[in-house]
Amino acid sequence: MDYLLRLAKPSDALACSEIVNNWIDNTDWMPRIHPPKLITEMIENGIPKREFWVIGEPVVGYLSFSLEAQQVMGLYVSHTGVGLGKALLDRVKIGKASIKLWSHSLNISAHRFYLREDFKIIDTKRMGDDGIEEICFEWVGK
């Protein structure tokens, strides 16, 4: 399947937050620390500050990238295994020497995905804002 990939607009925040909120609600180990409306506001505020990509029309995934930190701040898709996350990562890799990201230590399927996408584990654990340990991954361009 081909999906439209484009830079996000603030009007995409609701669709992006619905993806995040569905993930939180359907992930038994993930606590809800922010109400859904606040997540929408945080995404809306983040869109103009970051390299923020969305995929699909309607939006079925997004990747938020901090240029300053050279770090993925969020990567969420509505359904996995169809290439949405790969397309977003491939796009954000363009022109970058390296990319870091932190992933919840319990998110084993995401770890398998990042390792397939040539990320390496560089730091084992830190405590995330949600109280869940995280693992740092890094991709280095060729």
LOLUMGU-50499 format. One record per residue: residue number from 1; residue in three letters; z, x, y of N, C-alpha, C, O in turn. Coordinates in Angstrom, 1 decimal. Example, Ala and Ser with C-alpha at 12.3 -4.5 7.8 and 13.67 -1.06 7.14 Angstrom:
2
<1, 'ALA', <7.8, 13.2, -5.7>, <7.8, 12.3, -4.5>, <7.8, 13.2, -3.3>, <8.5, 14.2, -3.3>>
<2, 'SER', <7.1, 12.8, -2.2>, <7.1, 13.7, -1.1>, <7.9, 12.9, 0.0>, <8.0, 13.4, 1.1>>
END
This chain:
142
<1, 'MET', <0.0, 0.8, -1.2>, <0.0, 0.0, 0.0>, <0.0, 0.9, 1.2>, <0.7, 1.9, 1.3>>
<2, 'ASP', <-0.7, 0.5, 2.2>, <-0.7, 1.1, 3.5>, <0.2, 0.4, 4.5>, <0.1, -0.9, 4.6>>
<3, 'TYR', <1.1, 1.1, 5.2>, <2.0, 0.5, 6.1>, <1.7, 1.1, 7.5>, <1.6, 2.3, 7.6>>
<4, 'LEU', <1.7, 0.3, 8.5>, <1.6, 0.8, 9.9>, <2.9, 1.7, 10.2>, <4.0, 1.2, 10.0>>
<5, 'LEU', <2.7, 2.9, 10.7>, <3.7, 3.8, 11.1>, <3.6, 4.0, 12.6>, <2.5, 4.5, 13.0>>
<6, 'ARG', <4.6, 3.8, 13.4>, <4.5, 3.9, 14.8>, <5.9, 4.2, 15.4>, <6.9, 4.0, 14.8>>
<7, 'LEU', <5.9, 4.7, 16.6>, <7.2, 4.9, 17.4>, <7.8, 3.5, 17.7>, <7.1, 2.6, 18.0>>
<8, 'ALA', <9.1, 3.5, 17.6>, <9.8, 2.2, 17.8>, <9.9, 1.8, 19.3>, <9.8, 2.7, 20.2>>
<9, 'LYS', <10.1, 0.5, 19.5>, <10.3, 0.0, 20.8>, <11.7, -0.7, 20.7>, <12.2, -1.0, 19.6>>
<10, 'PRO', <12.4, -0.8, 21.8>, <13.7, -1.5, 21.8>, <13.7, -2.8, 21.1>, <14.7, -3.3, 20.5>>
<11, 'SER', <12.6, -3.5, 21.2>, <12.5, -4.8, 20.5>, <12.5, -4.7, 19.0>, <12.6, -5.8, 18.3>>
<12, 'ASP', <12.4, -3.5, 18.4>, <12.4, -3.3, 17.0>, <13.9, -3.2, 16.5>, <14.1, -3.2, 15.3>>
<13, 'ALA', <14.8, -3.2, 17.4>, <16.2, -2.9, 17.0>, <16.8, -4.0, 16.0>, <17.5, -3.6, 15.1>>
<14, 'LEU', <16.5, -5.2, 16.3>, <17.0, -6.3, 15.4>, <16.5, -6.1, 14.0>, <17.3, -6.2, 13.0>>
<15, 'ALA', <15.2, -5.9, 13.8>, <14.6, -5.7, 12.5>, <15.2, -4.5, 11.8>, <15.5, -4.5, 10.6>>
<16, 'CYS', <15.4, -3.4, 12.5>, <16.0, -2.2, 12.0>, <17.5, -2.4, 11.6>, <17.9, -2.0, 10.5>>
<17, 'SER', <18.2, -3.2, 12.4>, <19.6, -3.4, 12.1>, <19.8, -4.4, 10.9>, <20.7, -4.2, 10.1>>
<18, 'GLU', <18.8, -5.3, 10.7>, <18.9, -6.1, 9.5>, <18.7, -5.3, 8.3>, <19.4, -5.6, 7.2>>
<19, 'ILE', <17.9, -4.3, 8.3>, <17.7, -3.4, 7.1>, <19.1, -2.7, 6.8>, <19.5, -2.6, 5.7>>
<20, 'VAL', <19.7, -2.1, 7.9>, <21.0, -1.4, 7.7>, <22.0, -2.4, 7.2>, <22.8, -2.1, 6.3>>
<21, 'ASN', <22.1, -3.6, 7.9>, <23.2, -4.5, 7.5>, <23.0, -5.0, 6.0>, <24.0, -5.2, 5.3>>
<22, 'ASN', <21.8, -5.2, 5.6>, <21.5, -5.6, 4.2>, <21.9, -4.5, 3.3>, <22.5, -4.8, 2.2>>
<23, 'TRP', <21.7, -3.3, 3.6>, <22.1, -2.1, 2.8>, <23.6, -2.1, 2.7>, <24.1, -1.9, 1.6>>
<24, 'ILE', <24.3, -2.2, 3.8>, <25.7, -2.2, 3.8>, <26.3, -3.3, 2.9>, <27.1, -3.1, 2.1>>
<25, 'ASP', <25.7, -4.5, 3.1>, <26.2, -5.7, 2.4>, <25.9, -5.6, 0.9>, <26.6, -6.2, 0.0>>
<26, 'ASN', <24.9, -4.8, 0.5>, <24.5, -4.7, -0.9>, <25.0, -3.4, -1.6>, <24.6, -3.1, -2.7>>
<27, 'THR', <25.7, -2.6, -0.9>, <26.2, -1.3, -1.4>, <27.7, -1.4, -1.6>, <28.4, -1.4, -0.6>>
<28, 'ASP', <28.2, -1.5, -2.8>, <29.6, -1.8, -3.1>, <30.5, -0.7, -2.5>, <31.7, -1.0, -2.2>>
<29, 'TRP', <30.1, 0.5, -2.5>, <31.0, 1.6, -2.0>, <31.0, 1.8, -0.5>, <31.8, 2.6, 0.0>>
<30, 'MET', <30.1, 1.1, 0.2>, <30.0, 1.3, 1.7>, <30.8, 0.3, 2.4>, <30.5, -0.9, 2.3>>
<31, 'PRO', <31.8, 0.7, 3.2>, <32.6, -0.2, 3.9>, <31.9, -0.7, 5.2>, <31.1, 0.1, 5.7>>
<32, 'ARG', <32.2, -1.9, 5.6>, <31.6, -2.3, 6.9>, <32.6, -2.0, 8.0>, <33.7, -2.6, 8.0>>
<33, 'ILE', <32.3, -1.0, 8.8>, <33.2, -0.6, 9.9>, <32.7, -1.2, 11.3>, <33.4, -1.2, 12.2>>
<34, 'HIS', <31.4, -1.6, 11.3>, <30.8, -2.1, 12.6>, <30.3, -3.5, 12.3>, <29.6, -3.7, 11.3>>
<35, 'PRO', <30.5, -4.5, 13.2>, <29.9, -5.8, 13.0>, <28.4, -5.7, 13.1>, <27.9, -4.8, 13.8>>
<36, 'PRO', <27.6, -6.6, 12.5>, <26.1, -6.5, 12.6>, <25.6, -6.4, 14.0>, <24.6, -5.7, 14.3>>
<37, 'LYS', <26.2, -7.2, 14.9>, <25.7, -7.2, 16.3>, <25.8, -5.8, 16.9>, <24.9, -5.4, 17.7>>
<38, 'LEU', <26.9, -5.1, 16.7>, <27.1, -3.8, 17.2>, <26.1, -2.8, 16.7>, <25.6, -1.9, 17.4>>
<39, 'ILE', <25.8, -2.9, 15.4>, <24.7, -2.1, 14.8>, <23.4, -2.3, 15.5>, <22.7, -1.3, 15.8>>
<40, 'THR', <23.1, -3.5, 15.8>, <21.8, -3.8, 16.6>, <21.9, -3.1, 17.9>, <20.9, -2.5, 18.3>>
<41, 'GLU', <23.0, -3.2, 18.6>, <23.1, -2.6, 19.9>, <23.1, -1.1, 19.8>, <22.4, -0.4, 20.7>>
<42, 'MET', <23.7, -0.5, 18.8>, <23.6, 1.0, 18.7>, <22.2, 1.5, 18.4>, <21.8, 2.5, 19.0>>
<43, 'ILE', <21.4, 0.7, 17.6>, <20.1, 1.1, 17.3>, <19.2, 0.9, 18.6>, <18.4, 1.8, 19.0>>
<44, 'GLU', <19.4, -0.2, 19.3>, <18.7, -0.4, 20.5>, <18.9, 0.7, 21.6>, <18.0, 1.1, 22.2>>
<45, 'ASN', <20.2, 1.1, 21.7>, <20.5, 2.2, 22.6>, <19.9, 3.5, 22.1>, <19.6, 4.4, 22.9>>
<46, 'GLY', <19.8, 3.7, 20.8>, <19.3, 5.0, 20.3>, <17.8, 5.2, 20.3>, <17.3, 6.3, 20.4>>
<47, 'ILE', <17.1, 4.1, 20.3>, <15.6, 4.2, 20.3>, <15.0, 5.0, 21.4>, <14.2, 5.9, 21.1>>
<48, 'PRO', <15.4, 4.8, 22.7>, <14.8, 5.6, 23.7>, <15.3, 7.1, 23.8>, <14.7, 7.9, 24.4>>
<49, 'LYS', <16.4, 7.4, 23.1>, <17.0, 8.7, 23.1>, <16.5, 9.6, 22.0>, <16.8, 10.8, 22.0>>
<50, 'ARG', <15.8, 9.1, 21.0>, <15.4, 9.8, 19.8>, <13.9, 9.7, 19.5>, <13.2, 8.8, 20.1>>
<51, 'GLU', <13.5, 10.5, 18.6>, <12.2, 10.3, 18.0>, <12.4, 9.3, 16.9>, <13.0, 9.6, 15.9>>
<52, 'PHE', <12.0, 8.1, 17.2>, <12.4, 6.9, 16.4>, <11.2, 6.2, 15.8>, <10.4, 5.6, 16.5>>
<53, 'TRP', <11.0, 6.4, 14.5>, <9.8, 5.8, 13.8>, <10.1, 4.6, 13.1>, <11.2, 4.5, 12.4>>
<54, 'VAL', <9.2, 3.6, 13.1>, <9.3, 2.4, 12.2>, <8.1, 2.3, 11.4>, <7.0, 2.9, 11.7>>
<55, 'ILE', <8.2, 1.6, 10.3>, <7.1, 1.5, 9.3>, <7.0, 0.0, 9.0>, <8.0, -0.7, 8.7>>
<56, 'GLY', <5.8, -0.5, 8.9>, <5.5, -1.9, 8.5>, <5.4, -2.8, 9.7>, <6.0, -2.6, 10.8>>
<57, 'GLU', <4.7, -3.9, 9.4>, <4.6, -5.0, 10.4>, <4.6, -6.3, 9.7>, <3.6, -6.7, 9.2>>
<58, 'PRO', <5.8, -6.9, 9.5>, <7.0, -6.6, 10.2>, <7.7, -5.3, 9.7>, <7.3, -4.8, 8.7>>
<59, 'VAL', <8.6, -4.8, 10.5>, <9.3, -3.5, 10.2>, <10.0, -3.6, 8.8>, <10.8, -4.6, 8.6>>
<60, 'VAL', <9.8, -2.6, 8.0>, <10.4, -2.6, 6.7>, <11.2, -1.3, 6.5>, <11.8, -1.0, 5.4>>
<61, 'GLY', <11.2, -0.4, 7.5>, <12.0, 0.8, 7.4>, <11.9, 1.5, 8.7>, <11.1, 1.3, 9.6>>
<62, 'TYR', <12.9, 2.5, 8.9>, <12.9, 3.3, 10.1>, <13.5, 4.7, 9.8>, <14.3, 4.8, 8.9>>
<63, 'LEU', <13.2, 5.6, 10.7>, <13.8, 6.9, 10.7>, <14.1, 7.3, 12.1>, <13.3, 7.2, 13.0>>
<64, 'SER', <15.4, 7.6, 12.4>, <15.9, 8.0, 13.7>, <16.1, 9.5, 13.7>, <16.9, 10.0, 12.8>>
<65, 'PHE', <15.5, 10.3, 14.6>, <15.6, 11.7, 14.6>, <16.0, 12.3, 15.9>, <15.5, 11.9, 16.9>>
<66, 'SER', <17.1, 13.1, 15.9>, <17.6, 13.7, 17.1>, <16.8, 15.0, 17.3>, <16.9, 16.0, 16.5>>
<67, 'LEU', <16.0, 15.1, 18.4>, <15.3, 16.3, 18.7>, <16.3, 17.4, 19.1>, <16.0, 18.6, 18.7>>
<68, 'GLU', <17.3, 17.1, 19.8>, <18.3, 18.1, 20.2>, <19.0, 18.8, 19.0>, <19.1, 20.0, 18.9>>
<69, 'ALA', <19.4, 18.0, 18.0>, <20.1, 18.5, 16.8>, <19.1, 18.9, 15.7>, <19.5, 19.5, 14.7>>
<70, 'GLN', <17.8, 18.5, 15.8>, <16.8, 18.6, 14.7>, <17.4, 18.0, 13.4>, <17.3, 18.7, 12.4>>
<71, 'GLN', <17.8, 16.8, 13.6>, <18.5, 16.1, 12.5>, <18.2, 14.7, 12.4>, <18.0, 14.0, 13.4>>
<72, 'VAL', <18.0, 14.2, 11.1>, <17.8, 12.8, 10.9>, <19.1, 12.1, 11.0>, <20.1, 12.5, 10.4>>
<73, 'MET', <19.1, 11.1, 11.9>, <20.4, 10.4, 12.2>, <20.5, 9.1, 11.3>, <21.6, 8.6, 11.1>>
<74, 'GLY', <19.3, 8.6, 10.9>, <19.3, 7.5, 10.0>, <18.0, 7.3, 9.4>, <16.9, 7.5, 10.1>>
<75, 'LEU', <17.9, 7.0, 8.1>, <16.7, 6.7, 7.4>, <17.0, 5.5, 6.5>, <17.8, 5.6, 5.5>>
<76, 'TYR', <16.4, 4.3, 6.8>, <16.7, 3.1, 6.0>, <15.4, 2.4, 5.7>, <14.5, 2.3, 6.6>>
<77, 'VAL', <15.2, 1.9, 4.5>, <14.1, 1.1, 4.2>, <14.5, -0.1, 3.4>, <15.6, -0.2, 2.8>>
<78, 'SER', <13.7, -1.2, 3.6>, <14.1, -2.5, 3.0>, <14.0, -2.5, 1.4>, <14.7, -3.2, 0.7>>
<79, 'HIS', <13.1, -1.7, 0.9>, <12.9, -1.5, -0.5>, <12.5, -0.1, -0.8>, <11.6, 0.5, -0.1>>
<80, 'THR', <13.0, 0.4, -1.9>, <12.8, 1.8, -2.3>, <11.7, 1.9, -3.4>, <11.4, 0.9, -4.0>>
<81, 'GLY', <11.2, 3.1, -3.5>, <10.3, 3.4, -4.6>, <8.8, 3.0, -4.3>, <8.0, 3.1, -5.2>>
<82, 'VAL', <8.5, 2.7, -3.1>, <7.1, 2.4, -2.8>, <6.5, 3.3, -1.7>, <5.4, 3.1, -1.2>>
<83, 'GLY', <7.2, 4.4, -1.3>, <6.7, 5.4, -0.4>, <7.1, 5.2, 1.0>, <6.6, 6.0, 1.9>>
<84, 'LEU', <7.9, 4.3, 1.4>, <8.3, 4.0, 2.8>, <9.0, 5.2, 3.3>, <8.7, 5.8, 4.4>>
<85, 'GLY', <10.1, 5.6, 2.6>, <10.9, 6.8, 3.1>, <10.1, 8.1, 3.1>, <10.3, 8.8, 4.1>>
<86, 'LYS', <9.2, 8.3, 2.2>, <8.4, 9.5, 2.1>, <7.5, 9.5, 3.3>, <7.3, 10.5, 4.0>>
<87, 'ALA', <6.8, 8.4, 3.7>, <5.9, 8.3, 4.8>, <6.7, 8.6, 6.1>, <6.2, 9.3, 6.9>>
<88, 'LEU', <7.9, 8.1, 6.2>, <8.7, 8.3, 7.4>, <9.1, 9.8, 7.5>, <9.0, 10.4, 8.6>>
<89, 'LEU', <9.5, 10.4, 6.4>, <9.9, 11.8, 6.4>, <8.7, 12.7, 6.7>, <8.8, 13.6, 7.4>>
<90, 'ASP', <7.6, 12.4, 6.0>, <6.4, 13.2, 6.2>, <6.0, 13.2, 7.7>, <5.6, 14.2, 8.2>>
<91, 'ARG', <6.1, 12.1, 8.4>, <5.8, 12.0, 9.8>, <6.7, 12.8, 10.7>, <6.2, 13.5, 11.6>>
<92, 'VAL', <8.0, 12.7, 10.4>, <8.9, 13.4, 11.3>, <8.9, 14.9, 11.0>, <9.3, 15.7, 11.9>>
<93, 'LYS', <8.4, 15.4, 9.8>, <8.3, 16.8, 9.6>, <7.2, 17.5, 10.4>, <7.3, 18.7, 10.6>>
<94, 'ILE', <6.3, 16.7, 10.9>, <5.1, 17.3, 11.6>, <5.7, 18.1, 12.9>, <6.3, 17.5, 13.7>>
<95, 'GLY', <5.3, 19.3, 12.9>, <5.7, 20.2, 14.1>, <7.1, 20.7, 14.1>, <7.5, 21.3, 15.0>>
<96, 'LYS', <7.9, 20.4, 13.0>, <9.3, 20.9, 12.9>, <9.4, 22.1, 12.0>, <8.7, 22.2, 11.0>>
<97, 'ALA', <10.2, 23.1, 12.4>, <10.4, 24.2, 11.6>, <11.5, 23.9, 10.5>, <11.4, 24.4, 9.4>>
<98, 'SER', <12.4, 23.1, 10.8>, <13.4, 22.7, 9.9>, <14.0, 21.3, 10.3>, <14.0, 21.0, 11.5>>
<99, 'ILE', <14.6, 20.6, 9.3>, <15.3, 19.3, 9.6>, <16.5, 19.3, 8.7>, <16.5, 19.7, 7.6>>
<100, 'LYS', <17.6, 18.8, 9.4>, <18.8, 18.6, 8.6>, <19.1, 17.1, 8.5>, <18.6, 16.3, 9.3>>
<101, 'LEU', <19.9, 16.7, 7.6>, <20.5, 15.4, 7.5>, <21.7, 15.4, 6.7>, <21.9, 16.2, 5.8>>
<102, 'TRP', <22.6, 14.4, 6.9>, <23.8, 14.2, 6.2>, <23.6, 12.9, 5.4>, <23.2, 11.9, 5.9>>
<103, 'SER', <24.1, 13.0, 4.1>, <24.0, 11.8, 3.3>, <25.3, 11.5, 2.6>, <26.0, 12.5, 2.2>>
<104, 'HIS', <25.7, 10.3, 2.5>, <26.9, 9.9, 1.8>, <26.9, 10.5, 0.4>, <25.9, 10.5, -0.3>>
<105, 'SER', <28.0, 11.1, 0.0>, <28.1, 11.8, -1.3>, <27.9, 10.8, -2.4>, <27.5, 11.3, -3.5>>
<106, 'LEU', <28.2, 9.6, -2.2>, <28.0, 8.6, -3.3>, <26.6, 8.0, -3.4>, <26.3, 7.3, -4.3>>
<107, 'ASN', <25.7, 8.4, -2.5>, <24.3, 7.9, -2.5>, <23.4, 8.8, -3.3>, <22.5, 9.4, -2.8>>
<108, 'ILE', <23.6, 8.8, -4.6>, <22.9, 9.6, -5.5>, <21.4, 9.4, -5.5>, <20.7, 10.4, -5.6>>
<109, 'SER', <21.0, 8.2, -5.4>, <19.5, 7.9, -5.4>, <18.9, 8.6, -4.2>, <17.8, 9.1, -4.3>>
<110, 'ALA', <19.6, 8.5, -3.0>, <19.0, 9.2, -1.8>, <19.0, 10.7, -2.1>, <18.0, 11.3, -1.6>>
<111, 'HIS', <20.0, 11.3, -2.7>, <20.0, 12.7, -3.0>, <18.8, 13.1, -3.8>, <18.1, 14.1, -3.5>>
<112, 'ARG', <18.5, 12.3, -4.9>, <17.3, 12.6, -5.7>, <16.0, 12.6, -4.8>, <15.2, 13.4, -5.0>>
<113, 'PHE', <15.9, 11.6, -4.0>, <14.8, 11.5, -3.1>, <14.7, 12.7, -2.2>, <13.6, 13.3, -2.1>>
<114, 'TYR', <15.8, 13.1, -1.5>, <15.7, 14.3, -0.6>, <15.3, 15.5, -1.3>, <14.5, 16.3, -0.8>>
<115, 'LEU', <15.9, 15.7, -2.5>, <15.5, 16.9, -3.3>, <14.0, 16.9, -3.7>, <13.4, 18.0, -3.7>>
<116, 'ARG', <13.5, 15.7, -4.0>, <12.0, 15.6, -4.3>, <11.2, 16.0, -3.1>, <10.1, 16.5, -3.2>>
<117, 'GLU', <11.8, 15.7, -1.9>, <11.0, 15.9, -0.7>, <11.3, 17.3, -0.1>, <11.1, 17.6, 1.1>>
<118, 'ASP', <11.8, 18.2, -1.0>, <12.0, 19.7, -0.7>, <13.2, 20.0, 0.3>, <13.2, 21.0, 0.9>>
<119, 'PHE', <14.1, 19.0, 0.3>, <15.4, 19.3, 1.0>, <16.3, 20.1, 0.0>, <16.2, 19.9, -1.2>>
<120, 'LYS', <17.1, 20.9, 0.6>, <18.1, 21.7, -0.2>, <19.5, 21.3, 0.3>, <19.7, 21.1, 1.5>>
<121, 'ILE', <20.5, 21.3, -0.6>, <21.9, 21.1, -0.2>, <22.3, 22.4, 0.4>, <22.2, 23.5, -0.2>>
<122, 'ILE', <22.9, 22.3, 1.7>, <23.3, 23.5, 2.4>, <24.8, 23.5, 2.7>, <25.4, 24.5, 3.0>>
<123, 'ASP', <25.4, 22.3, 2.6>, <26.8, 22.2, 2.9>, <27.3, 21.0, 2.0>, <26.7, 20.0, 1.9>>
<124, 'THR', <28.4, 21.3, 1.3>, <28.8, 20.3, 0.3>, <29.5, 19.1, 0.9>, <29.1, 18.0, 0.5>>
<125, 'LYS', <30.5, 19.2, 1.7>, <31.2, 18.0, 2.1>, <31.7, 18.1, 3.5>, <32.2, 19.1, 4.0>>
<126, 'ARG', <31.7, 16.9, 4.2>, <32.5, 16.7, 5.4>, <32.8, 15.2, 5.3>, <32.2, 14.4, 4.6>>
<127, 'MET', <33.8, 14.8, 6.1>, <34.2, 13.4, 6.1>, <33.4, 12.7, 7.2>, <33.4, 13.1, 8.3>>
<128, 'GLY', <32.7, 11.6, 6.8>, <31.9, 10.8, 7.7>, <32.8, 9.9, 8.6>, <34.0, 9.7, 8.2>>
<129, 'ASP', <32.2, 9.4, 9.6>, <33.0, 8.4, 10.5>, <33.4, 7.2, 9.7>, <34.4, 6.5, 10.1>>
<130, 'ASP', <32.8, 6.9, 8.6>, <33.1, 5.7, 7.8>, <34.1, 6.0, 6.7>, <34.4, 5.2, 5.9>>
<131, 'GLY', <34.6, 7.3, 6.7>, <35.6, 7.6, 5.7>, <35.1, 8.1, 4.3>, <35.8, 8.3, 3.4>>
<132, 'ILE', <33.7, 8.2, 4.3>, <33.1, 8.6, 3.0>, <32.6, 10.1, 3.2>, <32.0, 10.4, 4.2>>
<133, 'GLU', <32.8, 10.9, 2.2>, <32.3, 12.3, 2.3>, <30.8, 12.3, 2.3>, <30.2, 11.4, 1.8>>
<134, 'GLU', <30.3, 13.3, 3.0>, <28.9, 13.5, 3.2>, <28.4, 14.9, 2.7>, <29.2, 15.8, 2.7>>
<135, 'ILE', <27.2, 15.0, 2.4>, <26.5, 16.2, 1.9>, <25.4, 16.5, 2.9>, <24.7, 15.6, 3.3>>
<136, 'CYS', <25.3, 17.8, 3.3>, <24.2, 18.2, 4.3>, <23.0, 18.7, 3.5>, <23.2, 19.6, 2.6>>
<137, 'PHE', <21.9, 18.2, 3.9>, <20.6, 18.7, 3.3>, <19.8, 19.3, 4.4>, <19.9, 18.9, 5.6>>
<138, 'GLU', <18.9, 20.3, 4.0>, <18.0, 20.9, 5.0>, <16.6, 21.0, 4.4>, <16.5, 21.4, 3.2>>
<139, 'TRP', <15.6, 20.7, 5.2>, <14.2, 21.0, 4.8>, <13.8, 22.1, 5.8>, <14.0, 22.1, 7.0>>
<140, 'VAL', <13.1, 23.1, 5.2>, <12.5, 24.2, 6.0>, <11.0, 24.1, 5.8>, <10.5, 24.2, 4.7>>
<141, 'GLY', <10.3, 24.1, 6.9>, <8.8, 24.0, 6.8>, <8.2, 25.3, 6.2>, <8.9, 26.4, 6.2>>
<142, 'LYS', <7.0, 25.2, 5.8>, <6.4, 26.3, 5.1>, <5.5, 27.1, 6.1>, <4.9, 28.1, 5.7>>
END
